[in-house]
């Protein structure tokens, strides 16, 4: 989803919202620690304004809202998706 700043004929411009996402592949034994570390790194970014909408399972998706450095009315919605890669199956 991408919404550009629209200036109506009268009144102030409408807030601009952009959406993006990223997939984080995990192949460690402690996937919850990796998920928490990734979430903390995203939150620590200087452009991260706040957590986004809560999801039903934060171990598969977390949402964040970023701000634009030169436009305080512009917000960027980021979805961080987690994919845990299982280890190799045991030989039979």
N, C-alpha and C positions, 0 to 999 in steps of 0.2 A: 504494500500500500504506500502510495506517495501522494501527498497533498501539497501543492505549492501555495505560496502566499498570494492571496487574492485581495485586490483592492476594490471593494464595492464602490459604486458611484457616489455613495454618501456613507460617511462613518469611517471608523478605523479599519485597517487591514485585518483580515481573518488570520488566526494563528496557523502557522505552517507545521505540518506533522509529516515526518518521514519514518518509514519502517525498514528495518534491516534485521539480519540474523546471522548467527554463526553456529557451526557444529563443532563440538569439542569431543574428540574421540579419546576414550580412556581404556588403557589395557594394563592397569595396575590392580593389585589385590585390594587396596583400600580405596575403592571408587568414591565413597562418600567424602573422604578427605580431599580428593582431587576436585570434586564438585564444589565443596566449600571454599577451597583455595581459589578456584576460578571465579567464583562469585565475589569473593573478597577483592580480587584483583580488578574486576570490573567496577565494583563500588568505589575503589580507591582512585579510579581515573578522574582527573580534574574536571572533565566534562560531564561526569555522571551526576545528575541532579537528585535522583531518588530511585527506589525500587518501583517497577511497573506493577501491573495487575498481578495478583496472586494466581498461581496455577494449582490445579488439583494435585499434581505430583511434582514438587520442586526438585526431585532427583532426575527428571527428564527435561524440564524446561524452567528457566527463570527469565523474567522480564525486567528491563531497566529503561529508564528515561534519561536521555542525554540532552544537554543543552548545546546550542551553537554559540561559539565564542563571540561572534560579532552581531548576533541577533538574539536577544533574550526571549523573544516571542517564538522562536523556532525550537521545536523539540524533536528529538529523534528517538523512536521506540526501537529498542534492541532486544531480540529474543536470543538467549543462549541455550542451545539444545545440547543435551548430553547423550552420547552413544557409548555404552560400555561394551567393549569387545571381549568376548569370552575367550579363555585360554584354549589351547589346542586340546581336542578330546583325547582321552587315554587310548593307547593302541590296544586292539583286542587280540 
